[in-house]
């Protein structure tokens, strides 16, 4: 089927009290793995690319890959720009067929964030494209996004209500203590889950959780067995994700978990099969590893089987 907007997918998730996974891709292998998982699980899905991924793989190339795969997936698929910071890149995404964009003005003063978000909303909505924005900042690193722990702050419910009213965004990413990258917590994971409830009660629209990878111990162990240096990696526990969804999260971003699975699989293949020279022999199990992660997330988020209600 053709690509749909994230608003269509997330409004249904909001009404149904579940979440949809938004999976970052950088190439054909990642896209195929996630799309295969969505088709198998009969789950709506959001495929997203960062500005860094677009610079790496190409705007036309990534868009063409996702559009082609979506036609045969048989489930609702949205193509989303993750952490868009440059207005011209956001406009290029809209022109090339992205059905959803994120404007990340979270590093700006509040009034500047509101102003740039309103500008993007006006342009995107005029083209029938959904918009996600962010209020509050996450610690960690994801592509070009870097925020030190000392500069990270949680989303204020009063500001969130005012921000949504003044910008007209379709979804809001909030900061409740997660972070980007594999080392999300130095100690025990502690999230401000009560903020999800407070903000949801104030804004009503779909809420988004960034930095939500679980960082599987088994995958980290697999990678380190074959030479990876991933010590100290720690992600968000599944039970925290489930509780956040129960309280009102409707979109959960996943990137790190797929990267770890992909690289761990490739390390194992290259280590245990040194005779291999065919890249397909290296990539097939890596694709399967990403698909396995994606299937698990769809089940965890409650989106499995929900494509039927959107078709």
Backbone as CSV, one residue per row, in Angstrom:
resi,resn,N_x,N_y,N_z,CA_x,CA_y,CA_z,C_x,C_y,C_z
1,UNK,0.851,-1.190,0.000,0.000,0.000,0.000,0.892,1.248,0.000
2,UNK,0.316,2.370,-0.350,1.065,3.617,-0.388,1.394,4.078,1.027
3,UNK,2.388,4.937,1.128,2.746,5.497,2.418,1.590,6.299,2.996
4,UNK,1.459,6.278,4.321,0.435,7.056,5.010,1.132,8.040,5.937
5,UNK,0.392,8.971,6.498,0.996,9.931,7.421,1.162,9.300,8.807
6,UNK,2.072,9.865,9.577,2.230,9.378,10.948,1.003,9.740,11.786
7,UNK,0.321,10.821,11.427,-0.883,11.204,12.165,-1.923,10.095,12.096
8,UNK,-2.097,9.509,10.904,-3.069,8.413,10.760,-2.689,7.238,11.663
9,UNK,-1.406,6.902,11.673,-0.935,5.771,12.469,-1.006,6.073,13.963
10,UNK,-0.543,7.248,14.366,-0.433,7.562,15.785,-1.760,7.948,16.422
11,UNK,-2.656,8.550,15.654,-3.978,8.836,16.210,-4.706,7.533,16.557
12,UNK,-4.533,6.513,15.706,-5.133,5.208,15.981,-4.495,4.581,17.217
13,UNK,-3.172,4.727,17.348,-2.472,4.192,18.517,-2.918,4.915,19.788
14,UNK,-3.121,6.215,19.668,-3.579,7.011,20.800,-4.956,6.540,21.267
15,UNK,-5.834,6.334,20.312,-7.184,5.864,20.638,-7.158,4.450,21.200
16,UNK,-6.267,3.605,20.628,-6.195,2.209,21.053,-5.281,1.951,22.230
17,UNK,-4.585,2.997,22.724,-3.715,2.909,23.892,-2.571,1.912,23.700
18,UNK,-1.933,1.983,22.540,-0.720,1.215,22.289,0.292,2.144,21.642
19,UNK,1.453,1.633,21.334,2.490,2.445,20.700,2.959,1.777,19.410
20,UNK,3.485,2.590,18.517,4.032,2.105,17.245,5.536,2.369,17.250
21,UNK,6.295,1.397,16.794,7.737,1.559,16.722,8.137,2.432,15.544
22,UNK,9.093,3.322,15.790,9.683,4.139,14.728,11.142,3.714,14.638
23,UNK,11.490,3.038,13.559,12.785,2.378,13.429,13.689,3.146,12.470
24,UNK,14.856,3.507,12.944,15.807,4.237,12.103,16.484,3.315,11.100
25,UNK,16.589,3.800,9.868,17.274,3.032,8.835,18.384,3.875,8.217
26,UNK,19.353,3.185,7.666,20.464,3.833,6.971,20.679,3.267,5.579
27,UNK,20.046,2.117,5.300,20.306,1.428,4.033,19.192,0.428,3.737
28,UNK,19.356,-0.300,2.646,18.370,-1.286,2.213,18.193,-2.390,3.237
29,UNK,19.301,-2.851,3.821,19.237,-3.986,4.742,18.363,-3.671,5.952
30,UNK,18.552,-2.499,6.540,17.737,-2.119,7.693,16.275,-1.982,7.295
31,UNK,16.013,-1.354,6.162,14.632,-1.143,5.713,13.929,-2.466,5.452
32,UNK,14.594,-3.381,4.779,13.991,-4.685,4.483,13.676,-5.439,5.756
33,UNK,14.586,-5.403,6.721,14.387,-6.136,7.963,13.170,-5.626,8.724
34,UNK,13.060,-4.312,8.853,11.945,-3.725,9.603,10.630,-3.959,8.869
35,UNK,10.633,-3.782,7.563,9.404,-3.951,6.798,8.934,-5.407,6.827
36,UNK,9.875,-6.333,6.785,9.528,-7.750,6.876,8.902,-8.066,8.230
37,UNK,9.440,-7.471,9.279,8.879,-7.676,10.615,7.459,-7.131,10.692
38,UNK,7.236,-5.939,10.139,5.911,-5.332,10.174,4.891,-6.180,9.417
39,UNK,5.299,-6.687,8.262,4.394,-7.525,7.475,4.056,-8.807,8.228
40,UNK,5.056,-9.403,8.845,4.846,-10.647,9.594,3.949,-10.425,10.806
41,UNK,4.141,-9.300,11.489,3.380,-9.009,12.700,2.058,-8.307,12.420
42,UNK,1.809,-7.975,11.160,0.629,-7.195,10.794,0.561,-5.935,11.647
43,UNK,1.692,-5.250,11.708,1.818,-4.066,12.545,2.019,-2.819,11.705
44,UNK,1.320,-1.727,12.033,1.687,-0.444,11.422,3.105,-0.120,11.850
45,UNK,3.808,0.651,11.035,5.212,0.914,11.345,5.620,2.277,10.817
46,UNK,6.565,2.896,11.511,7.171,4.128,11.030,8.634,3.846,10.733
47,UNK,9.016,4.123,9.506,10.412,4.012,9.090,10.975,5.427,9.119
48,UNK,12.062,5.632,9.847,12.564,6.995,9.945,14.053,7.067,9.614
49,UNK,14.415,8.219,9.089,15.805,8.486,8.718,16.216,9.823,9.307
50,UNK,17.413,9.870,9.863,17.945,11.115,10.396,18.596,11.919,9.280
51,UNK,18.943,13.153,9.565,19.677,13.953,8.582,21.005,13.296,8.244
52,UNK,21.621,12.646,9.238,22.870,11.936,8.990,22.685,10.759,8.055
53,UNK,21.590,10.011,8.240,21.318,8.872,7.364,21.060,9.331,5.933
54,UNK,20.359,10.452,5.791,20.080,10.992,4.457,21.372,11.415,3.777
55,UNK,22.266,12.059,4.542,23.552,12.464,3.979,24.374,11.246,3.567
56,UNK,24.248,10.169,4.316,25.007,8.945,4.034,24.457,8.195,2.819
57,UNK,23.146,7.967,2.797,22.558,7.101,1.776,21.939,7.849,0.612
58,UNK,21.579,9.117,0.801,20.959,9.883,-0.270,19.461,10.002,-0.085
59,UNK,18.942,11.192,-0.285,17.514,11.451,-0.124,16.674,10.613,-1.079
60,UNK,16.995,10.665,-2.369,16.214,9.924,-3.362,16.312,8.429,-3.134
61,UNK,17.513,7.972,-2.780,17.721,6.537,-2.609,16.907,5.984,-1.438
62,UNK,16.988,6.656,-0.286,16.239,6.169,0.876,14.741,6.224,0.635
63,UNK,14.287,7.323,0.056,12.860,7.468,-0.219,12.372,6.383,-1.171
64,UNK,13.129,6.119,-2.207,12.743,5.099,-3.185,12.695,3.713,-2.558
65,UNK,13.660,3.407,-1.691,13.689,2.107,-1.025,12.430,1.907,-0.194
66,UNK,12.107,2.898,0.633,10.956,2.751,1.526,9.652,2.711,0.750
67,UNK,9.499,3.572,-0.243,8.275,3.569,-1.046,8.081,2.224,-1.731
68,UNK,9.147,1.662,-2.279,9.062,0.388,-2.980,8.674,-0.742,-2.039
69,UNK,9.312,-0.797,-0.881,9.010,-1.856,0.079,7.609,-1.706,0.659
70,UNK,7.168,-0.467,0.852,5.857,-0.232,1.448,4.730,-0.734,0.559
71,UNK,4.925,-0.685,-0.753,3.880,-1.121,-1.687,3.495,-2.578,-1.476
72,UNK,4.480,-3.390,-1.091,4.234,-4.822,-0.942,4.092,-5.264,0.506
73,UNK,4.210,-4.331,1.457,4.188,-4.718,2.866,2.799,-5.098,3.347
74,UNK,1.773,-4.465,2.765,0.410,-4.779,3.167,0.021,-4.235,4.527
75,UNK,0.821,-3.313,5.065,0.511,-2.678,6.349,0.754,-1.177,6.204
76,UNK,0.143,-0.368,7.078,0.383,1.073,7.013,1.842,1.407,7.351
77,UNK,2.477,2.202,6.499,3.875,2.593,6.684,3.992,4.106,6.522
78,UNK,4.640,4.754,7.481,4.941,6.179,7.367,6.440,6.351,7.226
79,UNK,6.842,7.281,6.398,8.266,7.612,6.232,8.509,8.941,6.941
80,UNK,9.369,8.913,7.944,9.505,10.031,8.877,10.943,10.542,8.939
81,UNK,11.090,11.852,8.983,12.397,12.469,9.221,12.605,12.576,10.723
82,UNK,13.674,11.970,11.214,13.980,11.982,12.640,14.946,13.125,12.965
83,UNK,14.664,13.865,14.002,15.527,14.957,14.472,15.908,15.944,13.365
84,UNK,14.911,16.403,12.628,15.184,17.425,11.624,15.500,18.749,12.291
85,UNK,16.606,19.324,11.919,17.003,20.611,12.505,17.127,21.710,11.455
86,UNK,17.327,21.319,10.210,17.529,22.292,9.148,16.244,22.420,8.336
87,UNK,15.714,23.637,8.257,14.447,23.870,7.557,14.524,23.421,6.105
88,UNK,15.663,23.671,5.447,15.758,23.286,4.044,15.742,21.775,3.866
89,UNK,16.326,21.029,4.807,16.290,19.565,4.733,14.867,19.064,4.945
90,UNK,14.162,19.674,5.875,12.771,19.295,6.122,11.924,19.510,4.871
91,UNK,12.121,20.631,4.210,11.373,20.902,2.979,11.740,19.917,1.872
92,UNK,13.014,19.550,1.783,13.432,18.553,0.797,12.756,17.217,1.060
93,UNK,12.664,16.835,2.336,11.998,15.578,2.680,10.535,15.600,2.235
94,UNK,9.859,16.710,2.482,8.463,16.826,2.072,8.332,16.715,0.558
95,UNK,9.220,17.387,-0.164,9.173,17.351,-1.631,9.462,15.957,-2.177
96,UNK,10.273,15.177,-1.480,10.647,13.852,-1.970,9.705,12.743,-1.497
97,UNK,8.680,13.094,-0.737,7.667,12.093,-0.422,7.636,11.591,1.006
98,UNK,8.404,12.194,1.910,8.252,11.846,3.324,6.841,12.224,3.754
99,UNK,6.215,11.368,4.545,4.840,11.642,4.976,4.784,12.189,6.394
100,UNK,5.955,12.360,6.987,6.037,12.850,8.354,7.423,13.444,8.581
101,UNK,7.498,14.535,9.331,8.793,15.147,9.620,8.844,15.553,11.085
102,UNK,10.044,15.570,11.623,10.258,16.084,12.970,11.079,17.356,12.878
103,UNK,10.620,18.382,13.569,11.422,19.577,13.754,11.916,19.544,15.203
104,UNK,13.208,19.446,15.370,13.796,19.375,16.705,14.403,20.728,17.062
105,UNK,13.610,21.524,17.734,14.091,22.811,18.219,14.333,22.786,19.717
106,UNK,14.548,21.590,20.274,14.644,21.439,21.721,15.853,22.129,22.322
107,UNK,16.867,22.396,21.514,18.061,23.073,22.028,17.903,24.596,22.034
108,UNK,16.801,25.067,21.457,16.558,26.512,21.358,15.783,27.022,22.567
109,UNK,15.847,28.311,22.830,14.948,28.902,23.829,13.500,28.604,23.435
110,UNK,12.620,28.538,24.421,11.245,28.110,24.187,10.560,28.882,23.068
111,UNK,10.636,30.197,23.073,9.939,30.982,22.060,10.502,30.722,20.665
112,UNK,11.799,30.498,20.561,12.390,30.176,19.260,11.960,28.793,18.799
113,UNK,11.846,27.858,19.728,11.362,26.516,19.402,9.931,26.604,18.880
114,UNK,9.110,27.389,19.543,7.718,27.563,19.102,7.671,28.180,17.709
115,UNK,8.488,29.183,17.464,8.458,29.887,16.177,8.857,28.978,15.030
116,UNK,9.949,28.233,15.167,10.400,27.364,14.069,9.437,26.201,13.896
117,UNK,8.863,25.724,15.004,7.906,24.613,14.901,6.652,25.056,14.163
118,UNK,6.155,26.245,14.474,4.969,26.762,13.775,5.245,26.920,12.286
119,UNK,6.438,27.383,11.952,6.810,27.549,10.546,6.785,26.220,9.813
120,UNK,7.327,25.168,10.451,7.336,23.842,9.829,5.925,23.278,9.735
121,UNK,5.123,23.455,10.795,3.745,22.954,10.790,2.946,23.567,9.647
122,UNK,3.076,24.861,9.450,2.338,25.531,8.374,2.716,24.967,7.011
123,UNK,4.015,24.779,6.785,4.469,24.262,5.491,4.097,22.803,5.310
124,UNK,4.306,22.003,6.343,4.057,20.563,6.238,2.570,20.249,6.116
125,UNK,1.757,20.863,6.955,0.324,20.604,6.896,-0.260,21.037,5.556
126,UNK,0.298,22.064,4.976,-0.155,22.486,3.655,0.100,21.441,2.590
127,UNK,1.097,20.579,2.846,1.429,19.506,1.912,0.870,18.154,2.358
128,UNK,0.067,18.159,3.425,-0.522,16.916,3.919,0.452,16.037,4.660
129,UNK,1.467,16.646,5.275,2.512,15.909,5.993,2.388,16.174,7.490
130,UNK,2.571,15.138,8.299,2.472,15.259,9.755,3.753,15.830,10.342
131,UNK,3.630,16.394,11.551,4.789,17.015,12.201,4.908,16.566,13.653
132,UNK,6.118,16.171,14.009,6.493,15.887,15.395,7.473,16.968,15.838
133,UNK,7.357,17.393,17.089,8.309,18.351,17.661,8.803,17.799,18.986
134,UNK,9.784,18.479,19.558,10.359,18.009,20.823,10.453,19.156,21.817
135,UNK,10.127,18.845,23.064,10.216,19.808,24.143,10.904,19.126,25.315
136,UNK,12.006,19.706,25.792,12.864,19.030,26.757,14.008,18.396,25.991
137,UNK,15.088,18.064,26.685,16.259,17.537,25.990,16.719,16.226,26.602
138,UNK,17.253,15.354,25.742,17.760,14.063,26.165,19.278,14.113,26.227
139,UNK,19.858,13.384,27.177,21.310,13.253,27.216,21.726,12.164,26.243
140,UNK,22.964,12.226,25.751,23.468,11.168,24.896,23.805,11.641,23.511
141,UNK,24.077,10.677,22.631,24.526,10.995,21.281,23.745,10.161,20.278
142,UNK,23.220,10.802,19.244,22.590,10.102,18.126,22.869,10.913,16.878
143,UNK,23.722,10.382,16.015,24.160,11.095,14.826,24.690,12.479,15.238
144,UNK,24.100,13.557,14.738,24.617,14.892,15.014,24.031,15.489,16.287
145,UNK,23.197,14.728,17.002,22.542,15.248,18.186,23.353,14.869,19.413
146,UNK,23.895,15.835,20.138,24.678,15.565,21.334,24.294,16.542,22.439
147,UNK,23.950,16.015,23.578,23.585,16.834,24.718,24.250,16.243,25.956
148,UNK,25.037,17.027,26.671,25.679,16.553,27.887,24.639,16.316,28.970
149,UNK,24.961,15.389,29.883,24.051,15.089,30.984,23.651,16.351,31.739
150,UNK,24.594,17.234,31.992,24.314,18.419,32.804,23.349,19.389,32.117
151,UNK,23.225,19.275,30.778,22.352,20.182,30.043,20.975,19.589,29.765
152,UNK,20.825,18.297,30.064,19.546,17.643,29.789,18.501,18.096,30.813
153,UNK,17.266,18.275,30.374,16.209,18.602,31.314,14.903,17.971,30.860
154,UNK,14.044,17.746,31.839,12.786,17.068,31.578,11.740,18.051,31.051
155,UNK,10.721,17.507,30.396,9.665,18.331,29.820,8.713,18.820,30.906
156,UNK,8.404,20.096,30.864,7.481,20.694,31.819,6.054,20.587,31.281
157,UNK,5.110,20.019,32.055,3.735,19.840,31.569,3.054,21.142,31.162
158,UNK,3.280,22.223,31.910,2.662,23.503,31.562,3.195,24.018,30.228
159,UNK,4.509,23.922,30.039,5.098,24.349,28.774,4.601,23.473,27.632
160,UNK,4.449,22.172,27.899,3.974,21.258,26.861,2.579,21.645,26.382
161,UNK,1.685,21.945,27.301,0.324,22.330,26.938,0.327,23.607,26.099
162,UNK,1.105,24.578,26.522,1.191,25.836,25.786,1.840,25.625,24.424
163,UNK,2.876,24.800,24.372,3.601,24.538,23.132,2.686,23.894,22.086
164,UNK,1.936,22.893,22.494,1.040,22.189,21.566,-0.047,23.128,21.058
165,UNK,-0.610,23.933,21.954,-1.678,24.859,21.559,-1.171,25.892,20.555
166,UNK,0.033,26.391,20.746,0.549,27.470,19.899,1.171,26.969,18.597
167,UNK,1.537,25.703,18.524,2.208,25.202,17.313,1.313,24.339,16.434
168,UNK,0.367,23.618,17.028,-0.487,22.736,16.241,0.193,21.460,15.795
169,UNK,1.222,21.008,16.526,1.931,19.785,16.143,1.026,18.571,16.294
170,UNK,1.365,17.515,15.546,0.578,16.283,15.578,1.058,15.314,16.649
171,UNK,2.325,15.410,17.048,2.894,14.531,18.063,4.007,15.290,18.773
172,UNK,4.212,14.950,20.044,5.208,15.660,20.838,6.160,14.675,21.498
173,UNK,7.454,14.846,21.226,8.487,14.061,21.894,8.803,14.725,23.226
174,UNK,8.792,13.943,24.296,9.028,14.487,25.629,10.261,13.844,26.256
175,UNK,10.856,14.558,27.181,12.040,14.075,27.890,11.637,13.638,29.288
176,UNK,11.834,12.343,29.581,11.485,11.817,30.908,12.663,11.087,31.548
177,UNK,13.868,11.256,30.961,15.052,10.653,31.558,15.766,9.643,30.702
178,UNK,15.270,9.379,29.483,15.976,8.485,28.571,17.092,9.260,27.878
179,UNK,17.924,8.545,27.135,19.006,9.203,26.398,19.350,8.390,25.172
180,UNK,20.020,9.044,24.232,20.447,8.357,23.023,21.715,7.544,23.290
181,UNK,21.991,6.585,22.399,23.217,5.809,22.517,23.041,4.572,23.385
182,UNK,24.077,3.704,23.460,23.980,2.443,24.200,24.188,2.573,25.700
183,UNK,24.773,3.660,26.166,25.050,3.827,27.597,24.110,4.889,28.157
184,UNK,22.866,4.479,28.386,21.820,5.426,28.756,21.835,5.775,30.241
185,UNK,22.327,4.849,31.055,22.295,5.059,32.500,23.621,4.627,33.120
186,UNK,24.103,5.402,34.097,25.311,5.030,34.826,24.973,4.083,35.971
187,UNK,23.780,4.251,36.553,23.330,3.392,37.633,22.050,2.682,37.225
188,UNK,21.150,2.524,38.171,19.875,1.897,37.864,19.004,2.849,37.041
189,UNK,18.319,2.338,36.026,17.469,3.187,35.195,16.328,3.810,36.008
190,UNK,16.217,5.115,35.945,15.148,5.815,36.644,14.500,6.785,35.659
191,UNK,13.224,6.579,35.366,12.496,7.445,34.451,11.383,8.175,35.196
192,UNK,11.117,9.396,34.784,10.044,10.200,35.384,8.723,9.841,34.702
193,UNK,8.248,8.635,34.950,7.061,8.141,34.262,5.807,8.937,34.606
194,UNK,5.783,9.525,35.790,4.610,10.310,36.166,4.417,11.517,35.239
195,UNK,5.531,11.971,34.617,5.431,13.085,33.683,4.606,12.712,32.456
196,UNK,4.690,11.446,32.033,3.914,11.013,30.870,2.429,11.220,31.136
197,UNK,1.987,10.792,32.312,0.582,10.954,32.666,0.187,12.424,32.732
198,UNK,1.015,13.235,33.377,0.708,14.661,33.521,0.621,15.355,32.165
199,UNK,1.593,15.077,31.310,1.618,15.730,30.002,0.479,15.229,29.122
200,UNK,0.215,13.934,29.163,-0.870,13.379,28.353,-2.203,14.011,28.735
201,UNK,-2.416,14.160,30.024,-3.665,14.763,30.486,-3.800,16.213,30.022
202,UNK,-2.680,16.866,29.821,-2.706,18.271,29.418,-2.832,18.460,27.910
203,UNK,-2.212,17.569,27.113,-2.155,17.818,25.667,-3.050,16.897,24.841
204,UNK,-3.210,15.652,25.275,-4.102,14.728,24.572,-3.536,14.084,23.324
205,UNK,-2.592,14.736,22.639,-2.084,14.216,21.362,-1.090,13.083,21.600
206,UNK,-0.734,12.333,20.549,0.259,11.262,20.687,1.590,11.795,21.229
207,UNK,2.146,11.065,22.194,3.439,11.405,22.779,4.501,10.434,22.286
208,UNK,5.738,10.930,22.202,6.839,10.183,21.604,7.959,10.002,22.620
209,UNK,8.535,8.802,22.643,9.665,8.514,23.518,10.897,8.230,22.672
210,UNK,11.885,9.123,22.777,13.166,8.924,22.113,14.128,8.227,23.072
211,UNK,15.236,7.716,22.532,16.245,7.081,23.377,15.702,5.893,24.132
212,UNK,14.895,5.067,23.472,14.135,4.027,24.175,14.642,2.611,23.951
213,UNK,15.813,2.438,23.337,16.331,1.084,23.111,16.609,0.383,24.432
214,UNK,16.412,-0.930,24.436,16.594,-1.718,25.652,18.019,-2.179,25.885
215,UNK,18.838,-2.200,24.818,20.235,-2.652,24.884,20.299,-4.039,25.512
216,UNK,19.909,-5.038,24.719,19.851,-6.427,25.169,21.199,-6.931,25.661
217,UNK,21.198,-7.522,26.855,22.424,-8.096,27.413,22.973,-9.188,26.504
218,UNK,22.077,-10.015,25.960,22.512,-11.119,25.098,23.217,-10.611,23.845
219,UNK,22.684,-9.531,23.257,23.296,-8.995,22.039,24.634,-8.337,22.355
220,UNK,24.693,-7.621,23.469,25.963,-7.023,23.880,27.003,-8.116,24.132
221,UNK,26.582,-9.175,24.800,27.486,-10.304,25.083,27.958,-10.961,23.792
222,UNK,27.048,-11.108,22.828,27.418,-11.685,21.527,28.474,-10.836,20.846
223,UNK,28.253,-9.528,20.813,29.208,-8.651,20.169,30.564,-8.677,20.838
224,UNK,30.567,-8.632,22.163,31.840,-8.613,22.885,32.583,-9.943,22.772
225,UNK,31.851,-11.018,22.612,32.485,-12.320,22.420,33.339,-12.318,21.160
226,UNK,32.929,-11.509,20.186,33.648,-11.475,18.905,34.353,-10.134,18.690
227,UNK,34.782,-9.521,19.784,35.699,-8.391,19.681,35.161,-7.004,19.930
228,UNK,33.840,-6.857,20.136,33.283,-5.526,20.376,33.705,-4.994,21.740
229,UNK,33.756,-3.685,21.867,34.076,-3.026,23.136,32.850,-2.217,23.569
230,UNK,31.896,-2.900,24.153,30.625,-2.276,24.499,30.377,-2.250,26.007
231,UNK,31.410,-2.332,26.795,31.249,-2.355,28.238,30.509,-1.143,28.755
232,UNK,29.629,-1.350,29.740,28.866,-0.255,30.328,27.568,0.050,29.625
233,UNK,27.258,-0.696,28.568,26.008,-0.448,27.846,24.813,-0.848,28.705
234,UNK,23.841,0.036,28.775,22.652,-0.229,29.575,21.489,0.573,29.005
235,UNK,20.371,-0.112,28.744,19.239,0.553,28.117,18.028,0.660,29.013
236,UNK,16.882,0.928,28.393,15.625,1.119,29.120,14.947,-0.236,29.313
237,UNK,14.613,-0.620,30.545,13.961,-1.916,30.784,12.606,-2.006,30.089
238,UNK,12.263,-3.212,29.648,10.981,-3.428,28.977,9.803,-2.973,29.828
239,UNK,9.884,-3.236,31.133,8.755,-2.887,31.987,8.543,-1.373,32.052
240,UNK,9.609,-0.604,31.913,9.470,0.854,31.900,8.803,1.319,30.611
241,UNK,9.139,0.655,29.509,8.511,0.986,28.229,7.018,0.684,28.275
242,UNK,6.682,-0.485,28.790,5.271,-0.868,28.876,4.496,0.117,29.737
243,UNK,5.093,0.540,30.853,4.412,1.490,31.730,4.276,2.857,31.070
244,UNK,5.307,3.274,30.333,5.233,4.559,29.628,4.117,4.533,28.587
245,UNK,3.967,3.421,27.887,2.895,3.281,26.905,1.532,3.299,27.600
246,UNK,1.434,2.619,28.722,0.172,2.615,29.478,-0.224,4.028,29.891
247,UNK,0.775,4.866,30.139,0.513,6.226,30.592,0.301,7.212,29.438
248,UNK,0.583,6.794,28.188,0.267,7.694,27.077,1.286,7.847,25.970
249,UNK,2.390,7.093,26.009,3.340,7.126,24.890,2.758,6.335,23.717
250,UNK,2.820,6.896,22.513,2.260,6.234,21.325,3.273,5.979,20.216
251,UNK,4.462,6.550,20.331,5.527,6.309,19.357,6.816,6.089,20.134
252,UNK,7.506,4.986,19.827,8.748,4.661,20.523,9.854,4.525,19.491
253,UNK,10.886,5.337,19.628,11.994,5.315,18.674,12.997,4.219,19.024
254,UNK,13.412,3.482,17.992,14.392,2.410,18.173,15.487,2.548,17.122
255,UNK,16.714,2.684,17.588,17.878,2.783,16.700,19.033,1.943,17.234
256,UNK,19.479,2.245,18.456,20.642,1.574,19.032,20.490,0.060,19.051
257,UNK,19.316,-0.440,19.425,19.123,-1.893,19.492,19.370,-2.556,18.144
258,UNK,18.962,-1.906,17.067,19.175,-2.477,15.734,20.642,-2.415,15.339
259,UNK,21.304,-1.311,15.669,22.729,-1.190,15.347,23.533,-2.279,16.055
260,UNK,23.248,-2.478,17.351,23.968,-3.492,18.118,23.745,-4.877,17.528
261,UNK,22.485,-5.197,17.199,22.177,-6.524,16.641,22.862,-6.730,15.303
262,UNK,22.853,-5.709,14.471,23.457,-5.789,13.139,24.964,-6.028,13.242
263,UNK,25.625,-5.230,14.054,27.087,-5.326,14.161,27.491,-6.604,14.876
264,UNK,26.743,-7.004,15.909,27.066,-8.243,16.614,26.978,-9.438,15.674
265,UNK,25.945,-9.463,14.834,25.797,-10.559,13.874,26.943,-10.575,12.865
266,UNK,27.289,-9.418,12.345,28.380,-9.352,11.375,29.708,-9.768,12.004
267,UNK,29.939,-9.356,13.240,31.170,-9.743,13.926,31.247,-11.264,14.076
268,UNK,30.125,-11.871,14.459,30.115,-13.321,14.636,30.374,-14.038,13.320
269,UNK,29.713,-13.600,12.270,29.902,-14.252,10.966,31.341,-14.125,10.491
270,UNK,31.908,-12.945,10.563,33.275,-12.730,10.084,34.299,-13.469,10.947
271,UNK,33.977,-13.622,12.232,34.893,-14.312,13.156,34.842,-15.829,12.954
272,UNK,33.623,-16.360,12.829,33.455,-17.816,12.762,33.540,-18.369,11.349
273,UNK,33.431,-17.490,10.350,33.513,-17.945,8.961,34.511,-17.068,8.198
274,UNK,35.783,-17.166,8.530,36.792,-16.291,7.922,36.978,-16.514,6.436
275,UNK,36.443,-17.607,5.941,36.577,-17.897,4.511,35.586,-17.120,3.645
276,UNK,34.571,-16.525,4.258,33.502,-15.863,3.514,34.019,-14.597,2.825
277,UNK,33.679,-14.474,1.538,33.996,-13.248,0.798,32.740,-12.637,0.170
278,UNK,31.621,-13.378,0.212,30.368,-12.895,-0.354,29.659,-12.026,0.675
279,UNK,29.500,-10.740,0.423,28.848,-9.869,1.419,27.432,-10.303,1.757
280,UNK,26.776,-10.995,0.836,25.417,-11.453,1.122,25.399,-12.475,2.244
281,UNK,26.466,-13.273,2.341,26.558,-14.262,3.406,26.768,-13.603,4.770
282,UNK,27.318,-12.414,4.747,27.500,-11.658,5.986,26.232,-10.893,6.343
283,UNK,25.556,-10.367,5.345,24.411,-9.496,5.577,23.112,-10.252,5.879
284,UNK,22.942,-11.455,5.327,21.681,-12.179,5.566,21.418,-12.405,7.051
285,UNK,22.361,-12.958,7.805,22.084,-13.121,9.239,21.960,-11.792,9.976
286,UNK,22.643,-10.759,9.489,22.530,-9.443,10.120,21.131,-8.874,9.908
287,UNK,20.578,-9.063,8.720,19.203,-8.635,8.443,18.234,-9.385,9.350
288,UNK,18.458,-10.693,9.493,17.599,-11.504,10.358,17.672,-11.017,11.802
289,UNK,18.842,-10.555,12.228,19.000,-10.057,13.594,18.197,-8.781,13.801
290,UNK,18.222,-7.886,12.822,17.426,-6.655,12.920,15.938,-6.989,12.922
291,UNK,15.537,-7.912,12.073,14.129,-8.305,12.028,13.678,-8.860,13.373
292,UNK,14.521,-9.678,14.000,14.175,-10.251,15.295,13.970,-9.161,16.338
293,UNK,14.842,-8.172,16.344,14.685,-7.040,17.264,13.374,-6.314,16.985
294,UNK,13.087,-6.069,15.712,11.881,-5.326,15.332,10.613,-6.063,15.724
295,UNK,10.574,-7.374,15.485,9.412,-8.181,15.870,9.187,-8.092,17.372
296,UNK,10.267,-8.220,18.131,10.150,-8.143,19.582,9.596,-6.817,20.060
297,UNK,10.026,-5.733,19.421,9.540,-4.405,19.807,8.055,-4.245,19.462
298,UNK,7.649,-4.722,18.312,6.249,-4.606,17.914,5.339,-5.342,18.891
299,UNK,5.778,-6.506,19.338,5.011,-7.251,20.339,4.979,-6.478,21.658
300,UNK,6.127,-5.954,22.067,6.227,-5.224,23.326,5.369,-3.971,23.329
301,UNK,5.347,-3.263,22.199,4.612,-2.003,22.119,3.104,-2.195,21.964
302,UNK,2.689,-3.416,21.632,1.265,-3.682,21.461,0.728,-3.363,20.084
303,UNK,1.619,-3.179,19.100,1.162,-2.819,17.748,0.936,-4.031,16.849
304,UNK,1.385,-5.210,17.275,1.180,-6.415,16.465,-0.313,-6.656,16.251
305,UNK,-0.687,-6.902,15.002,-2.079,-7.154,14.663,-2.915,-5.905,14.469
306,UNK,-2.370,-4.746,14.756,-3.171,-3.513,14.690,-3.276,-2.952,13.270
307,UNK,-2.520,-3.486,12.319,-2.634,-3.005,10.940,-4.024,-3.255,10.378
308,UNK,-4.680,-4.294,10.864,-6.001,-4.631,10.362,-7.007,-3.529,10.668
309,UNK,-6.806,-2.811,11.781,-7.749,-1.761,12.150,-7.526,-0.484,11.373
310,UNK,-6.410,-0.424,10.616,-6.081,0.785,9.863,-6.265,0.595,8.355
311,UNK,-6.469,-0.631,7.941,-6.518,-0.894,6.485,-7.915,-0.667,5.935
